[in-house]
Amino acid sequence: MFYGCYCWFDSFYNKEVNLKKHILEVDGIQISYNGKVLLSDVYLKCETNEIIGLLGRNGSGKSTLLKIIFGLVSVPNKCIRIDGISRNNKNMLGEIGYLHQYQFIPNHLSVKKVISLSIDKKAMEGFCEDKLIQSILGKRIKYLSSGELRYLEIKLVLFNSSKFVLLDEPYNGLAPLMIDVVNEMILNNTHKKGIIITDHNYQNVLKISNHLVLIKDGKTHHLKEKRELVEKGYLLNSHSL
């Protein structure tokens, strides 16, 4: 198992033992493009308190898999279960939060309007209390920097009531200091959510994940040690870990 850099994880979890654990399972997915098999032997299991790092070369199907789970891409064969109950062909809103790799908030809206439409009134004060959100409350989306916008999008997804969150390229456009802030925010949400994250910035995925799954040749490989990333050809040498 990979416990990243948060040794406080277990003690934090123990404070939340009364929260019900939820389980997301995905299997049976098959999808091809232009006659080429993209995904054919996929199994994922994510529980509350877990961060699954989803890795793979460009074009391996990481983003496609997240879109299938959320329901943005339809496939003839799939089996998605939450707490043992099939969620095939059902709306995942409320169950799963999804961060698209590209901007999903319309530019013409104000930050305040986006927050009011997305966040429950009871959680509004807590959402807006951090300094970065305070600094952009008076702006419209089109005037935000790429880092400010990405931070807002990530926080919106993490603050919803879903049991699971899929993060596709969350570090896109973020400065190193902002990445540290985002990682802390992700970790702070693991006590109540299961999180699946994929990003080209694999070093940060390794830092915060406690399980790693590699997609290669259409199959999911569940890794027990980081060095398996070298053995399976994802990384060239152990110095990259």
Secondary structure, 3 states (H helix, E strand, C coil): CCCCCCCCHHHHHHCCCCCCCCEEEEEEEEEEECCEEEECECEEEEECCCEEEEECCCCCCHHHHHHHHHCCCCCCEEEEEECCEECCCCCCCCCEEEECCCCCCCCCCEHHHHHHHHCCHHHHHHHHCCHHHHHHCCCEHHHCCHHHHHHHHHHHHHCCCCCEEEEECCCCCCCHHHHHHHHHHHHHCCCCCEEEEECCCHHHHHHHCCEEEEEECCEEEEECCCCHHHHCCCCCCHHHC
